[in-house]
Amino acid sequence: MLPDLSEYTWIVPDFVWELSENFDLDKLTSALPEMEEIAKILPDMEKIGENFTFLKSLLSSGEPHISVVPQDRNICYSHLLRLGRDAEQESDARMNGKYKEKVDQLQEELLRTQMKYQRMLERLEKENKELRKVVLQKDDKGIHQRKVKKSLIDMYSEVLDILSDYDSNYNTQDHLPRVVVVGDQSAGKTSVLEMIAQARIFPRGSGEMMTRSPVKVTLSEGPHHVAMFKDSTREFDLGKEEDLAALRHEIELRMRKSVKEGQTVSAETISLNVKGPGIQRMVLVDLPGVISTVTTGMATDTKDTIFSISRAYMQNPNAIILCIQDGSVDAERSIVTDLVSQMDPHGRRTIFVLTKVDLAEKNLASPNRIQQIVEGKLFPMKALGYFAVVTGKGSSSESIESIKDYEEDFFQNSRLLRDGMLKAHQVTTKNLSLAVSDCFWKMVRESVEQQADAFKASRFNLETEWKNNYPRLRELDRNELFEKAKNEILDEVISLSQVTPKHWESILQKKLWERVSTHVIENIYLPAAQTMNSGTFNTTVDIKLKQWTDKQLPHKALEVAWETLQEEFARFMAEYKGKDQDDIFDKLKEAVKDESIKRHKWNESAMDSLRVIQHNALEDRSITDKPQWDSAIEFMEETLQSRLKDTESVIADMVGPNWKQRWMSWTNRTPEQHVRNETKNELERLLKLHDDHTAYLANDEVTTVRKNLEARGVEVDPVLIKDTWHQLYRRHFLQKSLFHCNLCRRGFYYYQRHFVDSELECNDVVLFWRIQRMLSITANTLRQQLTNTEVRRLEKNVKEVLEDFGEDSEKKVQLITGRRVQLAEDLSKCNTTPESLIAMHSESERERDLLATRCLPSGMSLALLTVKQPVD
């Protein structure tokens, strides 16, 4: 008889129950062959039953009972063949010619039955695959009016993405299952993953390291064979060679980009989704291959880094470890088996895969060694199951279909399977993917509810901490906080355009004068004042003003304008803080301000026109009315008094405290200050004698002063005398200039008459008026450039910086920090993760119940037949 079909599990997918909505089942039934035609294909069951009964009677005399237990269709064939071989051996030893002839007939009948049964199942599988693809395509085009729910595997993958960067506080570590693919370098683990995904999606190299970072591949079923990155909307059509090449190139670029300078591998995960008809649903993580030696060009810590990454993924107690071993090399050279044994010593979640079995069978002198490996007797490592696969002939141009055909042809003709060294359910990547998927979902069902409970407890702890520390604040995660800060910064930048022209011109004029006043006094006014008459004074002033305008003044003005814009921008950013201002944005605002200013390039094309404006302003000497004259007097007086105050402060520091300060504060002069004070007293006597003395001491005067000091017992250096004289003369000159400035208050009448018949000369007042007017006109020009051009360009830069920061997750993590932010981030994840896990668990249970309870409708011959996989 045929094997007992009660040992099979009939799995009916959801789409079968939806066929009636889209297909005319009556037409489909009429198109199928009649049962009589199918019966012609099937073997003569009664005759086979008689042969089995006869054979059983032959072997029942004192021999162990032989039972045929089908595992799947390949297992069934294997048992039947083995049964025929056993029958032949027994009949040769104990039967006469009559019985031997009967056994030969039985063996021939069994072989014919095998061929017919194989063809029938293959035809049914092909029809089922095509029909399922049609249904998925119809559903994909929106023929179903019902809302299409997110697939279970997509829900699970999204949860893993959320947890990939989750904080490990409150015992919320990610213990959700995924299939971790580990193996020695060039062992063929990437090829195994490609066979499961049914596409050549990974970069390839001959012996060099190609997998430089973990790649999380989410496999799911869909109408079209496509791939897509988690952070991209582009779909790669895996049926087109150009899209496959583009996908491999993109993966290689992402791997190299993730590797930091000076490193060879990276722990940063690349997430990829692959969909297609007939693909087993699961989540796999392809890890960099384990190496034994660091070669030239690699970072010195590459080996340790790979071990660290592998351990990090394998230490998850619910991770399924897919251990890939190269069958074409000596087993003793393997490194990965020891690593896997350390992480899973009891082998409760490890599946061992032996690759390149075709090369192993060809090269090994003793094929029994392969049998020892797949039976778990050669390695100390224990595993849940053992598989042997062939992933091609080693050519990168091979297609998945050609590799499948080669693998099936190899195992059908291999002595490993024929001689019983390998069991049928242990070979081919198809059986491997079925077993891994089954193990994966079993692990998911067992762990997902427990993980949901753990996250609920974590959420309670986080909510409690938030209520205790931030009772009046909303739970805004980092992205929400960034958007809030972005709006505040844009409001502050807009406020910059509201600054009044008067304010701009006031601060510009003040800062510009602070920047150039020293040059005006030291290099223009003082040298010109040493001249003997007004003609020479005006000539000196005009020459020096022209040189200054041509070389330095425009540059100084633009520097002042740029600094003023920066300071006003920073002032608005700081003054915006109020009672509603959140100091958690301070670091972000400072970074935006600095980056915006760094990117802002001042438009210097206006420098030439500014130079002309300044030159024309300084050329004008016509003071039109008394208020302008008084304003120039006031400006000159303020400037000279400020300089005089600074000079007196310098002199006081040089000579030390006076007698009152010494008596009140109990301090004394230093020896150097004593010498300075004596020198000052001697030089002041010289100035009293020569009130119109020039700015410099003659050598004989220096000698006279030094000798006078020596006569009083004070040794002094000539340099110190000149230095002290410079400050004393400066004070003397400023005092005289202030006195002269006061006299010129009534000099506007004489100025209008060009100082004819007057001993009063006020050319210095005219100079300060020219400087004051130049400052006013320059400030007005710069203000116009600021408000019309530069402020708007700065606003644009701020917006661009905010956009760039908004797209840079690492930047946001650096700039928006603190326990409050991290707590809100964790709460945001905890608010969604448990619900996703619970929904996923419910969907998983629903699918399992449907598969267990539904049966195939009467008259329907298309179904998926899945055989329970035994694990040795």
Secondary structure, 3 states (H helix, E strand, C coil): CCCCHHHCEEECCHHHHCHHHHCCHHHHHHHCCCHHHHHHHCCCHHHHHHHHHHHHHHHCCCCCCCCCCCCCHHHHHHHHHHHHHHHHHHHHHHCCHHHHHHHHHHHHHHHHHHHHHHHHHHHHHHHHHHHHHHHHHHHHCCCCCCCCCCCHHHHHHHHHHHHCCCCCHHHCCCCCCCEEEEEECCCCHHHHHHHHHCCCCCCCCCCCCCCCCCEEEEEEECCCCEEEECCCCCCEECCCHHHHHHHHHHHHHHHHHHCCCCCCCCCCCEEEEEEECCCCCEEEEECCCECCCCCCCCCCCHHHHHHHHHHHHHCCCCCEEEEEEECCCCHHHCCHHHHHHHHCCCCCCEEEEEECHHHHHHHCCCCHHHHHHHCCCCCCCCCCEEEECCCCCCCCCCCHHHHHHHHHHHHHHCHHHHCCCCCHHHECHHHHHHHHHHHHHHHHHHHHHHHHHHHHHHHHHHHHHHHHHCCCCCCCCHHHHHHHHHHHHHHHHHHHCCCCHHHHHHHHHHHHHHHHHHHHHHHHHHHHHCCCCHHHHHHHHHHHHHHHHHHCHHHHHHHHHHHHHHHHHHHHHHHCCCCCCCHHHHHHHHHHHHHHHHHCCCCHHHHHHHHHHHHHHHHCCCCCCHHHHHHHHHHHHHHHHHHHHHHHHHHHHHHCCCHHHHHHHCCCCCHHHHHHHHHHHHHHHHHHHCCCCCCCCCHHHHHHHHHHHHHCCCCCCHHHHHHHHHHHHHHHHHHHHHHHHHHHHHCHHHHHCCCCCCCCCCHHHHHHHHHHHHHHHHHHHHHHHHHHHHHHHHHHHHHHHHHHHHHCHHHHHHHCCCHHHHHHHHHHHHHHHHHHHHHHHHHHHHHHHHHHHCCCCCCCCCCEEECCCCCC
